Amino acid sequence: MSSLALMRWLEGRPERYDAGMRVLTCGRIARLHAAVAEAAVRSAGDHVLEIGCGTGTVTTLLHARGAHVTAIDQAPEMLEQARLRLPDDESIVWIEQTAAEIDRLPPSRFDAVVLCLCLSDMSPNERAFVLREAVLRLAPGGRVVAADEVRPNGWRGWLQRLWRIPQAALGWLLVGSLSRPIRDLAGELQAVGLRVSGAGTWLLGTLELVVGEREP
């Protein structure tokens, strides 16, 4: 269980999701979302695939920067909340499906693929598959923007482990499963052939943003 694993419980209560995430991340989530949108959209008209759009917070920021967004989520309740957030607009496409089903989408279509706070809910094999498929969805020179909970080194890592003990017990009772911080997010992007070009951290290094670029 991580500071973000209660997301699964909150997803069943989408009207409380955003407030819950602000509490779980000590208010850092807004900065992370803004950084994700800035890294994903470099110019108006970019085509962005957002995997795990949730209630549409990042979708709204991507749209505000002029992107054409294909937003997917497996939870219909979350998509309903996301649609309420944004007016009907031909620049946004909502799709109810899992991350593992992105192979249904056209290849070489997107300038950016965004994965915000969803990779840590996957197994290593699932992450590798989704990241490989994400690269195939990128146009040449496109980028994967991944933001998630990671395992920091040194004393921050030990502090995170202690912090997670009560959350683990609560999370297991609520959702019956645990998510795990990613040990090497940049390395996983490099493993699928991306060149890591940027990163940032928040919340004592436990939240990380990594940008990986596909070769032109």
JOCOR-V263270 format. One record per pair of residues at least 4 apart in sequence whose ideal C-beta (glycine too) atoms are under 6 Angstrom apart, sorted by the first residue. I is the first residue (numbers start at 1). J is the second residue. Records with the same first field share a line. If there is no record, write none. Layout:
I=J + J
//
This chain:
1=5 + 164 + 167 + 168 + 171 + 178
2=149 + 179 + 181
3=24
4=117 + 149
5=171 + 179
6=10 + 171
8=175
9=174 + 175
10=17 + 20
11=75 + 78
14=55 + 77 + 78 + 81
16=20
17=55
18=55
21=29
22=27 + 29
25=29
28=202 + 203
32=147 + 202 + 207
33=57 + 58
35=200 + 209
36=58 + 116 + 145 + 147
37=61 + 62 + 65
39=145 + 211
40=48 + 112 + 114 + 145
41=46 + 62 + 65 + 67
44=66
46=67 + 111
47=68 + 110 + 111
48=62 + 67 + 69 + 112
49=70 + 110 + 113 + 137
50=59 + 69 + 71 + 114
51=72 + 99 + 115
52=73 + 118
53=59 + 71 + 73 + 82
54=78
55=78 + 81 + 82
56=60 + 82 + 85
58=116
59=69 + 71
60=85
62=67 + 69
63=69
68=91
69=92
70=93
71=94
72=95 + 97
73=78 + 79
74=98
76=96
79=94 + 96
97=101
99=130
102=133
103=133
105=137
107=136
108=139
109=137
110=137 + 138
111=139 + 142
112=143 + 145
113=134 + 137 + 144
114=145
115=119 + 146
116=147
117=148
119=127 + 148
120=148 + 149 + 179 + 182
121=179
122=126 + 127
127=131
131=192
132=192
134=144
135=192
138=142 + 214
140=216
141=216
142=214
143=211 + 213
144=194 + 212
145=211
146=210
147=209
148=182
149=181 + 206
150=181 + 182 + 185 + 208
151=157 + 181 + 183
152=156 + 157 + 205 + 206
153=157
156=204 + 205
160=206
164=168
167=171
171=175
185=208 + 210
186=196 + 210
189=194 + 196 + 210 + 212
190=196
194=212
195=213
196=212
197=211 + 213
198=211
199=209 + 210
200=209
201=205 + 208
202=207
203=207
//
